[in-house]
Amino acid sequence: MEGKQSTDEIRRVAMALDNAIENKRLDAVLSCFADDCEIELLRHSLYGKAGVEKWFDWLFKNIRQIKVQPVIIMAEGNILFEEFIIRARLHSGPEVKSKQSEVLVFENDKIKCLRLYFDRLDFADTVAKDPVSKAVVSRILKKSVEGLTD
């Protein structure tokens, strides 16, 4: 039954991916993905195992330590949706908390497509150093919720 996925197996692979990322194990991350996979994040697409490596390198170039806390996981057919909280320690020291979600599409028990969604402003406020950058980020944060708050 090619294409038919066990939801238990795709949940297992998704958990293995989270654990591999937390433990900074590129080999284990790569083993979760199909050779012809695609990763979509921040309006960019990365392809194949080289794309997975590029994503992994980018992630740990920006953060020193990461912890994934699942909030909700749903699996049906060959699709897994996960909402989770990331707690990331930056190389410069501060911790960032970010609520994120991902959609994983599986083929033959490997991740064929990973679509990752998060608000990059979660990180901008922490990495802005100089007063001008901090003021700009603060203004964007305030403007983005104008009309939603009192």
C-alpha positions in Angstrom: 0.0 0.0 0.0 2.4 2.7 -1.2 1.4 6.2 0.0 -0.6 4.8 2.9 0.9 6.0 6.2 0.4 4.7 9.7 -0.4 7.7 11.9 1.6 6.0 14.7 4.6 5.9 12.4 4.4 9.5 11.3 4.0 10.6 14.9 7.1 8.6 15.8 9.1 10.3 12.9 7.8 13.8 14.0 8.9 13.1 17.6 12.3 11.8 16.3 12.7 15.0 14.4 12.0 17.2 17.4 14.4 15.2 19.5 17.1 15.3 16.9 16.8 19.1 16.6 16.9 19.5 20.4 20.1 17.3 20.5 21.7 19.1 17.5 22.0 15.8 15.6 22.2 16.6 11.9 22.5 12.9 11.0 19.2 12.0 12.9 17.5 15.1 11.3 18.5 14.0 7.8 17.2 10.4 8.4 13.7 11.8 9.0 13.5 13.3 5.4 13.0 11.9 2.0 15.9 12.5 -0.5 13.6 14.8 -2.6 12.0 16.7 0.3 11.1 20.3 0.5 11.2 22.7 3.4 9.2 25.9 3.3 9.7 28.7 5.9 9.9 32.5 5.9 8.8 32.7 2.2 11.7 30.5 1.2 11.9 26.9 -0.1 14.8 24.5 0.4 15.1 21.3 -1.5 16.6 17.8 -0.8 19.0 16.8 1.9 21.2 19.8 1.0 18.2 22.0 1.9 17.7 20.2 5.2 21.4 20.8 6.0 21.1 24.4 5.1 18.0 24.8 7.4 19.8 23.0 10.2 22.9 25.2 9.8 20.8 28.4 9.7 18.9 27.3 12.8 22.0 26.7 14.9 23.9 29.7 13.5 21.2 31.8 15.2 20.5 29.8 18.3 22.6 27.9 20.8 20.0 25.7 22.4 16.4 24.8 21.6 13.6 23.0 23.4 10.3 22.0 21.7 7.2 21.8 23.8 4.2 20.2 21.8 0.8 21.9 22.3 -1.3 20.0 19.9 -0.5 17.2 17.4 -3.0 15.9 14.8 -2.3 13.2 12.3 -4.5 12.0 9.5 -3.5 10.0 6.4 0.0 11.2 5.5 -0.3 14.6 7.1 0.8 15.6 10.6 0.0 19.1 12.1 1.8 20.2 15.2 1.5 23.4 17.2 4.3 23.8 19.6 6.3 26.3 21.7 10.0 26.8 21.0 12.2 28.0 23.8 15.5 29.0 22.1 18.6 30.3 23.8 20.5 32.7 21.5 24.2 32.7 21.2 24.2 36.2 22.8 22.5 34.8 25.9 18.8 35.7 26.0 16.0 33.2 25.7 13.2 33.6 23.1 9.8 31.9 23.4 7.9 31.5 20.1 4.6 29.7 19.4 4.9 27.9 16.0 3.2 25.4 13.9 4.3 23.0 11.2 2.6 20.8 8.6 4.5 17.6 7.7 3.6 15.6 4.6 4.9 12.1 4.6 5.7 9.6 1.9 7.0 6.1 2.7 7.5 7.1 6.4 9.8 10.0 5.5 9.1 13.7 5.5 8.4 14.8 2.0 7.4 18.3 2.8 7.8 20.5 6.0 6.0 23.8 6.1 7.0 25.8 9.2 5.1 28.9 10.4 6.2 31.4 13.0 6.3 35.1 13.7 9.8 36.4 13.1 9.0 39.3 15.3 9.3 36.9 18.3 13.0 37.0 17.6 13.4 40.5 16.3 12.7 42.1 19.7 15.4 40.0 21.3 18.1 40.4 18.7 17.7 44.2 18.2 20.6 45.7 20.0 21.0 49.4 19.2 18.4 52.0 20.2 17.2 52.7 16.6 16.6 49.0 15.9 14.8 48.6 19.2 12.6 51.6 18.5 11.7 50.3 15.0 10.8 46.8 16.3 8.8 48.3 19.2 6.9 50.5 16.7 6.2 47.6 14.4 5.0 45.4 17.3 2.6 48.2 18.5 1.3 49.0 15.0 0.7 45.3 14.2 -1.9 45.0 17.0 -3.5 48.5 16.6 -7.3 48.1 16.8 -7.1 44.7 18.6 -6.1 46.2 21.9 -7.8 48.8 24.0 
